């Protein structure tokens, strides 16, 4: 079963999935930046999931970000952006 994500409406730029922590300043900055860009995206605050879904999320994150840090953004299930990298986010999502 898939992890339940929250959706934010905006311009479609592919499938954008953000794994974040509710308490992380860089995660909040990433969400704010995506909102500024007006991009549609889904996000999960991993620390608010039950332990089983947390384990699933970490497993997914580690495929794109072996260190497992937050935030981790996955685009179209193939590209990952680790941390709050405004330049790379702008480059990938325009």
N, C-alpha and C positions, 0 to 999 in steps of 0.2 A: 504494500500500500504506500502511496506517495505521501510525502510530508505536506501538510496544509500550509500554503503560502498566502500572504496578503498581496493584493494586486493594486497597483497605482496606474491609473489611466494616463495616456499621453500618446505621443507619436510612436508608431511601431518602428522599431529599429532592430528587429529580430527578437529572439527569445532572450530576455535579460533577467537573470536570477541573481539576487544578492543574498549572501549569507552574512548575517550581522549578529551583534550582541546588543541588547537593549541598553546596556550601560556604557557602551564604547563611543567615545567622542568622534573617532575617525569613521565609525559606522554611521553616526548621525550626519556627519559632514558629507559622506558619500550619498546618503538619501537626499539631503538638501540639494546637492549638486545635480543629481538626476532629476529632481523636481524642477530646478532652474532650467535645465536643458529641455524639460517638457517631454521626457522619454517615458514610454510605458515600461513598467518593470514589475517583477514579483520579488518579494523579500520574505525572509524568515529570520526572526530573532531567535537564534539557536538556544540561547540561555533560557528562553521561556517555553521550550518544548519539553515533553516528558523524556525520560532518559533513553527510551528505545529510539525515538525520533532524533534525539541529539546524536546518538551513535550513528544513525543513518546519515545525518547531515555531515558529520565529521568525515565519514567514509567518502562521501561525494566531494567534499572540499579538498581532501588530500589528493584526489586525482589531478586537481588543477593547481593546488597550492600545498606541496608536500610538508611544509612547516605547520600547516593547519591554522594560520593566523586569521584574524578578522580585520576588516571586512574582506570577503572573497566574492568577486562578481564573476559569473559564468555567462558567456554569450554564446547562444546557439548550441549549447552543450559541447563546445569544442575549444573556445578560447577563455582563458582565465585572467583576471586582473586582481592582483594581490594588493591589499592596502588601499589607502586613499591616494590614487594617482590621477590627479585632475587632468594632466596632459594626455595620458593614455586613454582615459575615459572619453575625453573630447575627441581624440583621434579615432577611436573605435565607433563611438556613437554619434559623433558630429553634433 
